[in-house]
Amino acid sequence: MKRFRRMTQISATGLSLLVAGLMAGSAHGQSCQPSGSFESFKAGIADEAAAQGVSSSVIRRIVPTLSYSNSVIAADRKQGVFAQSFLQFSDRMVAPYRISGGRDRLKRHAKIFQDVEAEYGVPGAVISAFWALETDFGAVLGNFNTLNALATLSYDCRRPELFRPQLIAALKLLDRGDLSAAQMQGAWAGELGQLQILPSDYLDNGVDYDRDGRVDLLKNTGDVLATGAKFLNHLGWRRGEPWLQEVSVPNNLPWEQAGIYNKLPTRDWAAMGVKARNGPALDGNTLPASLILPMGRKGPAFLAYPNFSIFLEWNQSLVYTTSAGYLATRINGAPTLNRGNPDDILPIDQAKQLQSLLQQRGYDVGKIDGIIGSGTRAAVRAVQLTLGHPADAWPTRALLRDLQGNQGSALTPPPPPPLPKARP
């Protein structure tokens, strides 16, 4: 999940299990080899933990038992990016039972939600959306041994600088008494609890809502919801402001204005003919907003407000975050979105052809894998402008045909907009 948001495209146990088969894998760093023995690594962890104040009793009891997990390495090497479109993914994840389940929990735990929103400013619908997507409201917590998973990934040569602090944080959690070693079961990448947060965030943002002396994110609903609210507040949530609003767009919109990186005052979008499909009217609204077209100009459309950036802090996949934001609006009472009539999704072989042609013209699309991620969409927008197509960043067969027809032409790509740092 989350504060380790540079770590994985989507790492939460519940979501990983729920979307099994929906993600295309890609191997990373398979030739990478750790240096030194695992035993010498554990000795170093013991010294570092002691230097950071972990008690000698926890170090003596836990560190010698840490073991290397091949299954964790296999999961790490197989992590992938979304192979599905927004509508395919959201159809599955923004399921009726999650909408009704979220609304039911808002009623069932109304006092807790009221308390945490008063304290941290985060609406219950937003917390409930992440609660639903991460673990189905606590039903799927994961079965990897957290300590062994973090030890394995800390020893592995690919990203030890990311995981080693989490292993130390997990030892500090044991020392603090919030969890026992046996209770540390969760995602392969070390996330814990009903919201799948990392040990460092458990330490820094965990809330003992019922004041029983420990933060229990496995079974205590009050602790879970208060921690989620504090965590989102820590990421910068703006009290009283929206996060995502479905809109309708005119046919003559300057499509190059759309995209997560271009923010305009909401009233400027209204002046271009963008209209709210639900919620407050856009006229007079000065909040900055981006126009998101996850399926291109013919599909669903949303205005993403400053609070949407917090969803991107939670997980940087735009497919996931748009689905999460949309689910939160549905839990909050919004109607079903307008699906529109988007152009067909390119099959993976044609998507690879498109990426290859873009790469030949100097665009950075990353790996030629048929996955239309942020880099490919930025390149698509740029070449659409060059070829005179509506620049909505949505790859179409017409664009592919034009690129194939211009295969010998020299198209100089304009610089694409800056992209967020990818998860390693």
C-alpha positions in Angstrom: 0.0 0.0 0.0 0.9 3.3 1.2 3.6 5.3 2.8 5.9 2.9 1.1 4.1 4.2 -1.9 7.3 4.1 -4.0 7.6 0.4 -3.4 4.9 -1.4 -5.3 2.3 -0.8 -7.9 -0.2 -2.4 -5.7 0.9 -4.3 -2.7 -2.0 -4.7 -0.3 -2.8 -8.3 0.5 -6.5 -8.1 0.2 -6.4 -6.3 -3.1 -3.7 -8.5 -4.4 -5.8 -11.6 -3.6 -9.0 -10.1 -4.9 -7.5 -9.1 -8.3 -5.5 -12.2 -8.8 -5.4 -12.9 -12.5 -6.2 -9.3 -13.3 -2.6 -8.1 -13.4 0.1 -8.8 -15.9 3.4 -9.8 -14.3 6.8 -8.6 -15.2 10.1 -9.9 -13.7 12.4 -7.4 -12.1 16.0 -7.7 -11.1 16.1 -11.5 -11.4 19.9 -11.5 -11.8 20.3 -9.5 -8.6 22.2 -11.3 -5.9 22.5 -10.3 -2.2 25.9 -9.9 -0.7 27.0 -11.7 2.4 25.2 -14.5 4.2 21.7 -14.3 5.7 23.2 -15.0 9.1 25.6 -12.0 8.8 22.7 -9.9 7.7 20.7 -10.9 10.8 23.7 -9.9 13.0 23.7 -6.5 11.4 19.9 -6.1 12.0 20.5 -7.0 15.7 23.1 -4.3 16.0 21.0 -1.7 14.2 17.9 -2.5 16.2 19.8 -2.1 19.4 21.2 1.2 18.3 17.6 2.4 17.6 16.4 1.4 21.1 14.8 -2.0 20.5 15.1 -4.0 23.7 17.6 -6.7 24.0 14.9 -9.2 25.0 13.0 -8.6 21.7 16.3 -8.8 19.7 17.3 -12.1 21.4 13.9 -13.6 21.0 13.1 -12.6 17.4 16.2 -11.9 15.3 17.7 -15.4 15.5 14.3 -16.9 14.3 14.1 -14.8 11.1 14.2 -16.9 8.0 14.5 -16.3 4.3 11.3 -16.8 2.3 11.5 -17.9 -1.4 7.7 -17.3 -1.7 8.2 -13.6 -0.8 10.9 -13.2 -3.4 8.7 -14.9 -6.0 5.8 -12.5 -5.1 8.2 -9.5 -5.4 9.5 -10.6 -8.7 6.1 -11.2 -10.1 4.5 -7.9 -9.1 2.9 -6.2 -12.1 1.0 -3.2 -13.3 -2.7 -3.1 -14.2 -3.5 -4.8 -17.4 -7.1 -3.7 -17.2 -8.8 -0.5 -18.1 -10.5 1.7 -15.5 -14.0 0.3 -16.4 -12.9 -3.3 -16.3 -11.1 -2.8 -12.9 -13.8 -0.6 -11.3 -16.6 -2.9 -12.5 -15.0 -5.6 -10.4 -13.7 -3.6 -7.5 -16.5 -1.0 -7.0 -18.9 -3.9 -6.5 -22.4 -3.5 -5.0 -21.5 -5.4 -1.9 -18.6 -3.0 -1.2 -20.9 0.0 -1.7 -23.6 -1.4 0.5 -21.1 -2.7 3.0 -19.5 0.7 3.2 -22.8 2.5 3.7 -23.8 -0.1 6.3 -20.6 0.4 8.3 -21.0 4.2 8.2 -24.3 3.6 10.1 -23.0 0.8 12.3 -19.9 2.7 13.4 -21.4 6.2 13.2 -20.0 7.4 16.5 -16.5 6.4 15.6 -16.7 8.0 12.1 -18.0 11.2 13.6 -15.3 11.3 16.2 -12.4 10.7 13.8 -13.8 13.1 11.2 -14.0 15.8 13.9 -10.4 15.1 14.9 -8.8 14.5 11.6 -11.2 16.0 9.0 -11.4 12.8 6.8 -14.9 11.7 5.8 -16.0 8.2 6.7 -16.8 7.3 3.1 -13.1 7.8 2.2 -11.9 5.6 5.0 -14.5 3.0 4.2 -13.5 2.9 0.5 -9.9 2.0 1.4 -11.1 -0.4 4.1 -13.2 -2.2 1.4 -10.5 -2.3 -1.3 -7.6 -3.3 1.0 -9.1 -6.1 3.0 -12.9 -6.3 2.3 -13.5 -4.6 5.7 -11.0 -6.8 7.5 -12.0 -10.2 6.0 -8.7 -10.7 4.1 -5.6 -9.7 6.1 -3.0 -11.9 4.4 -1.1 -14.9 5.6 2.6 -14.0 5.1 4.8 -13.9 8.1 5.5 -10.2 8.3 8.9 -10.5 10.1 10.2 -13.1 7.7 8.9 -11.2 4.7 10.6 -7.9 5.8 13.8 -9.7 6.6 13.8 -11.4 3.2 13.2 -8.2 1.3 15.7 -6.3 3.5 18.4 -8.9 2.7 17.5 -9.1 -1.0 19.6 -6.8 -3.1 16.8 -5.1 -5.1 15.4 -2.6 -2.5 17.0 -3.2 0.9 17.0 0.6 1.7 13.2 0.5 1.5 12.5 -2.6 3.5 15.2 -2.5 6.2 13.6 0.4 8.1 10.3 -1.4 8.0 11.9 -4.5 9.6 13.3 -2.3 12.4 9.9 -0.7 12.8 8.3 -4.1 13.1 10.7 -4.9 15.9 9.8 -1.7 17.6 6.1 -2.6 17.3 6.9 -5.8 19.1 8.7 -3.9 21.8 5.8 -1.5 22.2 3.4 -4.4 22.7 0.8 -3.6 20.1 1.2 -7.0 18.4 2.9 -10.3 19.2 5.2 -12.0 16.7 2.4 -14.6 16.0 0.0 -11.8 15.1 2.3 -10.3 12.5 0.7 -11.9 9.5 -0.1 -9.8 6.4 1.0 -8.9 2.9 4.1 -10.3 1.3 5.6 -6.7 1.4 5.1 -6.2 5.1 1.7 -4.4 5.4 -0.4 -5.1 8.4 -4.0 -4.8 9.6 -7.4 -4.1 8.1 -6.0 -1.1 6.2 -2.7 -2.7 5.3 -0.3 -0.2 6.6 3.4 -0.6 7.0 5.1 -1.0 10.4 6.5 2.5 10.3 3.1 4.0 9.7 1.7 1.7 12.4 4.1 3.2 14.8 3.7 6.8 13.6 0.0 7.0 12.9 -1.5 4.3 15.0 -4.3 5.5 17.2 -5.5 3.8 20.4 -9.1 4.9 20.0 -10.5 3.0 22.9 -7.5 3.8 25.2 -6.9 0.2 26.2 -3.1 0.7 26.0 -2.4 -0.8 22.6 -3.1 -0.1 18.9 -4.9 -3.1 17.5 -5.3 -2.8 13.7 -6.3 -6.4 13.4 -9.5 -6.6 15.3 -10.3 -3.2 16.9 -12.6 -1.2 14.6 -12.1 2.0 16.5 -8.3 1.8 16.3 -8.5 0.9 12.6 -10.7 3.8 11.6 -9.0 6.4 13.7 -5.6 5.2 12.4 -6.8 5.5 8.8 -8.1 9.0 9.4 -4.9 10.1 11.1 -2.8 8.6 8.3 -4.8 10.3 5.6 -4.6 13.6 7.6 -0.8 13.1 7.8 -0.6 12.8 4.0 -2.3 16.2 3.7 -6.1 15.7 3.6 -7.9 19.0 3.3 -10.9 19.2 5.7 -14.3 19.8 4.1 -13.2 19.6 0.5 -14.2 17.1 -2.2 -11.9 14.6 -3.7 -13.6 13.4 -7.0 -16.7 14.5 -8.9 -18.1 13.0 -12.0 -18.7 15.4 -14.8 -19.9 15.5 -18.4 -17.7 17.1 -21.1 -18.5 18.8 -24.4 -17.4 17.4 -27.7 -15.3 20.4 -28.5 -13.2 20.5 -25.3 -9.5 21.2 -25.9 -8.5 17.7 -24.9 -4.9 18.5 -24.4 -6.1 20.3 -21.2 -7.2 17.1 -19.7 -4.9 15.0 -17.5 -3.8 14.7 -13.9 -0.9 17.1 -14.3 -3.0 20.1 -15.5 -4.9 21.9 -12.7 -7.3 24.7 -13.4 -9.8 26.5 -11.2 -13.0 24.5 -11.4 -14.9 27.5 -12.7 -12.5 27.5 -15.7 -13.6 24.0 -16.5 -17.2 25.2 -16.3 -16.4 27.9 -18.7 -15.2 25.3 -21.2 -18.6 23.5 -20.9 -17.8 20.9 -18.3 -20.8 20.2 -16.1 -21.3 18.3 -12.9 -23.3 15.1 -13.2 -24.0 15.1 -9.5 -23.0 17.2 -6.5 -22.6 21.0 -6.5 -22.4 23.0 -9.7 -19.0 24.0 -10.9 -19.7 27.7 -11.6 -18.0 29.9 -9.1 -15.9 27.1 -7.6 -12.3 28.2 -7.4 -10.8 25.0 -6.2 -8.0 23.7 -8.6 -9.0 20.6 -10.3 -7.7 18.2 -13.0 -9.9 16.6 -15.6 -9.4 12.9 -15.6 -10.5 10.9 -18.6 -9.6 7.3 -17.6 -11.0 5.8 -20.9 -10.5 8.8 -23.2 -12.8 11.5 -24.2 -15.7 9.2 -25.0 -15.7 7.4 -21.6 -16.3 8.5 -18.0 -15.0 11.9 -16.8 -14.1 13.2 -13.4 -12.8 16.4 -11.9 -10.0 15.5 -9.4 -9.6 18.0 -6.6 -6.6 18.6 -4.3 -7.7 15.8 -2.0 -7.4 13.3 -4.9 -3.6 13.7 -4.5 -4.0 11.9 -1.2 -5.4 8.9 -3.0 -2.3 9.0 -5.2 -0.1 9.1 -2.1 -1.9 5.9 -1.0 -1.3 4.2 -4.3 0.2 5.7 -7.5 -1.8 3.6 -10.0 -4.3 5.9 -11.5 -6.7 3.0 -12.2 -6.6 2.0 -8.6 -6.9 5.6 -7.2 -9.7 6.6 -9.6 -11.6 3.4 -8.6 -11.0 4.1 -4.9 -12.1 7.7 -5.2 -15.2 6.7 -7.2 -16.0 4.0 -4.6 -15.8 6.6 -1.9 -18.3 8.8 -3.8 -20.7 5.9 -4.2 -20.5 5.1 -0.5 -21.2 8.8 0.0 -24.4 8.5 -2.1 -23.3 9.4 -5.6 -25.1 7.5 -8.5 -23.6 5.0 -10.9 -21.2 6.7 -13.3 -22.0 7.3 -17.0 -19.9 4.7 -18.9 -20.1 6.6 -22.1 -19.1 4.9 -25.3 -15.3 4.7 -25.2 -13.2 3.4 -28.0 -12.2 -0.2 -27.8 -9.2 -1.1 -25.7 -6.3 -2.1 -27.8 -5.5 -5.8 -27.4 -2.2 -6.5 -25.8 -0.4 -7.3 -29.1 -1.5 -4.1 -30.7 -0.7 -2.2 -27.5 2.9 -3.5 -27.8 3.0 -2.4 -31.4 1.9 1.0 -30.4 4.6 1.2 -27.7 7.3 0.0 -30.1 6.3 2.7 -32.7 6.3 5.4 -30.0 9.6 4.3 -28.7 11.1 4.3 -32.2 10.1 8.0 -32.4 11.9 8.8 -29.2 9.1 8.6 -26.6 9.8 7.0 -23.3 7.1 4.4 -22.7 9.1 2.2 -20.4 8.9 -1.5 -21.0 7.2 -2.8 -24.2 4.7 -4.9 -22.3 1.3 -3.9 -23.8 0.3 -2.2 -20.5 -1.0 1.4 -21.1 0.6 3.1 -18.1 1.2 6.8 -17.4 4.4 6.9 -19.5 2.6 5.4 -22.5 -0.4 7.7 -22.1 1.9 10.8 -21.9 3.6 9.7 -25.2 0.2 9.0 -26.8 -1.0 12.5 -25.9 2.2 14.0 -27.4 1.9 12.1 -30.6 -1.8 12.8 -30.9 -0.9 16.5 -30.9 1.7 15.9 -33.6 -0.7 13.9 -35.8 -3.7 16.0 -35.3 -5.8 13.5 -33.2 -7.8 14.6 -30.2 -5.2 14.7 -27.5 -7.0 12.8 -24.8 -4.1 10.3 -24.2 -6.3 7.3 -25.0 -4.7 4.9 -27.5 -7.0 4.0 -30.4 -6.8 1.8 -33.5 -6.9 4.9 -35.6 -3.8 6.3 -33.9 -2.1 2.9 -34.3 -2.9 2.9 -38.0 -1.6 6.5 -38.5 1.6 5.6 -36.7 2.1 2.5 -38.9 1.4 4.6 -41.9 4.0 7.2 -40.8 6.5 4.6 -39.7 9.3 6.1 -41.9 8.5 9.6 -40.9 10.6 11.6 -38.4 8.2 12.9 -35.7 10.0 15.0 -33.1 8.3 14.4 -29.8 7.5 17.4 -27.6 8.6 16.9 -24.0 5.9 15.0 -22.1 4.5 16.3 -18.8 6.5 15.3 -15.7 5.5 12.0 -14.2 5.5 11.0 -10.5 8.4 8.8 -9.4 7.5 5.2 -10.2 7.4 2.5 -7.6 10.6 0.5 -7.9 
